[in-house]
Amino acid sequence: MRLRVASALALAPLPVAAIWFGGVWLALLTGVAGAVMAWEWGRLCRGAGAERVAPGPAEIELVGIVVMAVAIAAFGAARAAVAAAILGAGLVFWTARQKSEGEPAWTALGTLWVALPCISFLWLAREQAGGRATLLWLLAVVSATDIGAYAVGRGVGGPRLAPLWSPRKTWSGFAGGVLCAALAGGATALALGVWPALPLVLVSAGLAIVAQLGDLAESVAKRRFGVKDSSGLIPGHGGLLDRLDGFLAVIPVVALMTVVGGRGVLAWQ
């Protein structure tokens, strides 16, 4: 627990600063994070003992396509970036199949699993979609979900949430994550003067469910390939993919809500 907290405190200022200053700093951080997560996904799909196996052509393509999609999105061409990610996923699938690299469908899935949230993140950074406030709210909600789920799950215990996929997760932890996310939504509403606050509280609680489903989705992948962590990059957390799995699920959902609603979620009444 101490190692997890120390790692979280050491890493937190970097995304907050990038979000605050925006522009090229946010694009660079998103690109680096996307490249690392793409590498970790390719490593995960190699299964146990991946550190002893050199990356194949499909994995290298996976990293390159994610970085390219982020670069396109950084220039404001979100639709073109999404198209590049989809076409790139097809290319990764074809290469993995031609080179007999692991399971092509799973490797190709990583292209979309990593690229689409990165593209959505940069799109949400625009002022029309809520900008800095939306990104900081998302950071607060997903972080609160992780903390609440971990603390309550460890402290209360009880029935397992999904024992076949992730044996350590409990229903009490699930509820704790939702409650803490709702509190983070309420705090955001108070800080920004959003009134009535109830819609933002409910949306934040709903996103906590999405974040935990994203966590479970990565657990399914890790269990399939017999891998405990996507890498050992972050002490106490595993890899960047392990740390950001909730964000990867939440960010595209918020982007879709923004498109459907016609304005940033923080502006909803």
N, C-alpha and C positions, 0 to 999 in steps of 0.2 A: 504493500500500500504506500509506504513512504517513497519507494522508487517511482511509482506511478505519479504521485503528487509532484515530486521533484522534477520529473520529466515534463509534466504538463505545465508547471510554472516556468520552466526554462524555455518552452516552445511557444507559449501563448503570446508573448509580445510581438513575435514576428508577423503572424497573420493580422493582428490588430493594427500594427503599424502600416502594413501593406494596404489594408482596407482604408485606413485613415488618409494616407497620402495618395492612394489610387494610381491611375495612369500606368506608366511603364513599370512601376514597382509591383503593382498588383498583377499585371500581365506576366512579369518575370517569375514571381512566386508561384502563380498558377501553372506556368509552363514547367517549372522545375518539379513541382509537386506532381503534375500529370505524368512527367517522364519517369519519376521514381515509382509511382503507383503502377504504371504500365510495365515497368521492369519487374516489379514485385508480382504482378499478375502472371506474367510469362513464367517467372520462377515457380510460382504456386502450381501452375499447370504442368510443370515437370515432375511434381510430386516430391516425396521424401528423398533426401540426398541431392537436391537441386544444386547446392553449392559446389558440387563436384562435377557439374555438367555445364559446358559452355553454352551460352544462348545460341539458338538456331536462327535461320533467316526470318522465320515468321515472327519470332519474338523481337528481333531488331526492327522489323517493319512495324510491329505494334507500337513500339516506343516512338519511332519516327512519325507515324501517322497521328498519334496523340499530340505530339509537339506541333506538328503542322496545323492541326485543327485549332489548337489554342492560339497559334500565331495569327491565323485567319480571323478568329473571333476577336482578337485584340485590336484588329483594325476596324472593328464594327460590322463585320460581315458574318453575322451569326448563322444565317441560313446557309451560306456557302460553307461554313465550318461544319454544320450538321451534315450537309451532303458529303463533304470530304470524309467525315467520320464513318458514314454508312458505306460509302464506296471502299474506304480503307478496310473496314471490317470484312468485306467480301474478298479483298486482296489477301488479307491475313489468312482467311479460311482457305483460299485456294493454295497459297504457299505452304501452309501447314499440311494440307492434304497431299500436295505434290512431294514434299520432303518427308512425309510420314512422321511429323512432329506431334507427338502426344495425341490429344483429342482436338481436332481443328475447330469444332463448334465452340468449345470452351475458350480456346485461345482467342478466337475472333470476338466472342462475347466481351472479352476484356477491353477491346477497342471502344465499344459503346459504353460499357460500364464506367470507364474512366473519362473518355472524351466528352460525352454529353453533359455530365455535371460541370466539367471545367468550362465548357462553352456557355452553359446556363449561368454559371457564377459570374463570368465577365459580362454577360448580357444584363444580369440583375444589377451590376455596378453602375449602369446608366442612370441618370437622374430620373428619367421618365419611368423607370421600373422601381424606384425607391432609393437607388444609390447606396451611399455609405450606411445609412440607417438600417436598410433592409439586411445588408450583409452582416452588420454587427448584431442585429436581432437574431439572425440565423445562427451565428456563432454562439450566442448566449443560450439559445434554445437547445441546440444539439449538445453543447457542453453540459448544460443542466440535466439533460436526459441521461447522458453517460454517467455523471456523478450520482444522480438520484438512483439509477438502476443498480449501480455497483454498490453504493452504500447501503441502501435498503435491502438489496438482495443478500448481501453478506451479513447484515445485522439481523434480519428477520428470518430469512430462509423460507422454507415451506415447499409446496409442490413445484415440480419442474415445469418450465414453460414449454420447452420443446426438447425432451431428453434425447431423441434420436439425432437431432441436429446440433444442439449445443447443451450438453448435460449440466452446465453450471448455472444457466439462466433460470430464474424463478418467476412465478407470477407476482410475488411481492416486489421483486426488482422491477418488473414491467410497470406495475402500478406506481412505484416510486419515481421512475423515470417520467411517466406522464404527469404526475403531480408537480415535480420540480420544473418541468417544461412550462406548465401552466403558470407557475409562480414567476418564471422568467418572462413569460408573455405579459403578465400583469405589471411586472416591474418596468418593462419596456413601455407599456402604455402610459404608466405614471410618469416616466422620464420624458416622454415625447409629447405628453399632453393629449394622448389619443382618448377620445370619449365618444360613445361608451366603450369601456375596456373589454367587455365580455366577448365580442367577436375575436379580438386578438388573443385573448386567453384560450378560447376554444380552438382556434387555429393552431396555436402553439402546442396544446395538448394533442391535437390530431397529428401534428408533425412528429411528436415524440413517438407515436405508434409507427409512423413511416420509418423513422430513424432506427427503431429497434428491429423492424422487419429487414432493413438493409443490413444490420448487424447479423441477423439470422441467415440472410442470403449468402454473406461471405462465409459464415460458418458451414453452410451446406457445401460450398466449393472446397473449403479446406478439408472437410471430412471426406469428400469424394477422392481427393488426391493424397490423403494421409499426411497433411501438413498441419503443424500446430500454429505457426505464425507465418505471415507472408514474408517476413525477414526479421532480422534482429537489429534493425536500424535505431529504434527508440527503446531504451531500457525501460522495462516494466510494461510496455505496450505492444512490443513486437515490431511490426512494420508500419509504414505510413498508411498503407491500405487498411490495416487493422484499426488504426486510430481514426481514419476518416470515413469508414464504411457507412456510418449514419448520415454524414454530409452527402455522400454520393447518392443516397436515396432521396434525401430531402430536397436538395437544390433543384433538380428538374421538376419536382412536384410544385414547388413555389413558383418557378418560371412559368409552368403551365397555368397555374392559378392566376398569375399576373396577366397572361395573355387572355384568358377567358374573362377575367374581371375587368379588363381594360385599363387597369391602373395598379400601382403597387399595393401589396397586401396591407401594409401599414396605413394606407389611406381608406381601407374599407370601413364602413359604418354599420 
